[in-house]
Amino acid sequence: MGSIRWLANLLCAICLTFLLFPTCPASARDKKDALPYGMGLVVNVPAAESDVLKAVEEVVQNGIIRGTKEYAKDEFVTGAAAASDSTLFEPWTDGGKIFYKVRTHALDPRSFKDASDVGTLAVRYVVMKQDETHTVLKIDAIFVEDFRRRAHASDGSVESAEYKDIHDHVDSLQSMKQQAAEAEREKQEAAERKLLPVSSTPPVEDVPQSVPEKKFQPADEVSATSSMEDLKKRVHELRSLAERKVKAQGTALRSAPFQTASSLQTLPAGAEVLIVISTPYWFGVETHDGQHGWISRAELEDLP
């Protein structure tokens, strides 16, 4: 009888527990196991292959891996380097252009399943042309321990963060191309307006029968001189808005508005550039030889 009563009390306690806590929260390990580790990222980028390749090359060369960190205070992993190959990944046989970024001696980077110890952190980027205006980009990340050679799959954080960086670079390249095209179109329209033929023989009805001779008075001379001075002043004002000169010798003309972007060429001190795009920290410029690129505002100064 006592055993039956004890069993009944136990059943009541179990029922009460389920009533008070209808859903038990999953443990941290259960949540971790539920993440789609090792899935990577495949994106159809609405941009030409050349733009995506340019953006990927710049991100591969920037020396950082986003979406992970070694210490809580870090924003991302630094010390990464571009590589021509990596044996950490399964061989890729589906075509496209492949890039690698590798960080050796990484200490227990976040966002990798059951990662621990020191090892190599690597990211692979595969760029495949779909058509003239679309490109497929595949990104995968992996962490492999140095000692036990255990491979740890990514939870997707690295791939997503690296893609965002690439996406920002692609946007900047497309914006710069658009601005440059608009500037070129405006220049062409201005040139065409200057070259429009003007008839030297006005219609008969517009020709006056007699034109009184006008004598040039001193007042007219003063007015012409004043107008010329105003014109020169206006030209100087327009130049100060549209042109700048380089402060220091060897200033880099960069391919995108980032300090880590590749250098297209170096410019001498005093070189004048035409401003095509203006942002809070960078100018998109055109050099005298027609090269387009980016220079930070701090590296330029007003014309005298």
Secondary structure as GFF3:
##gff-version 3
##sequence-region A 1 304
A	DSSP	alpha_helix	2	20	.	.	.	ID=ss1
A	DSSP	alpha_helix	28	34	.	.	.	ID=ss2
A	DSSP	beta_strand	41	45	.	.	.	ID=ss3
A	DSSP	alpha_helix	49	60	.	.	.	ID=ss4
A	DSSP	beta_strand	64	65	.	.	.	ID=ss5
A	DSSP	beta_strand	77	78	.	.	.	ID=ss6
A	DSSP	beta_strand	81	83	.	.	.	ID=ss7
A	DSSP	beta_strand	97	107	.	.	.	ID=ss8
A	DSSP	beta_strand	118	131	.	.	.	ID=ss9
A	DSSP	beta_strand	134	145	.	.	.	ID=ss10
A	DSSP	beta_strand	151	153	.	.	.	ID=ss11
A	DSSP	alpha_helix	157	195	.	.	.	ID=ss12
A	DSSP	three_ten_helix	204	206	.	.	.	ID=ss13
A	DSSP	alpha_helix	218	242	.	.	.	ID=ss14
A	DSSP	beta_strand	243	246	.	.	.	ID=ss15
A	DSSP	beta_strand	251	254	.	.	.	ID=ss16
A	DSSP	beta_strand	263	267	.	.	.	ID=ss17
A	DSSP	beta_strand	272	278	.	.	.	ID=ss18
A	DSSP	beta_strand	282	286	.	.	.	ID=ss19
A	DSSP	beta_strand	292	296	.	.	.	ID=ss20
A	DSSP	three_ten_helix	297	299	.	.	.	ID=ss21
A	DSSP	beta_strand	300	301	.	.	.	ID=ss22
###
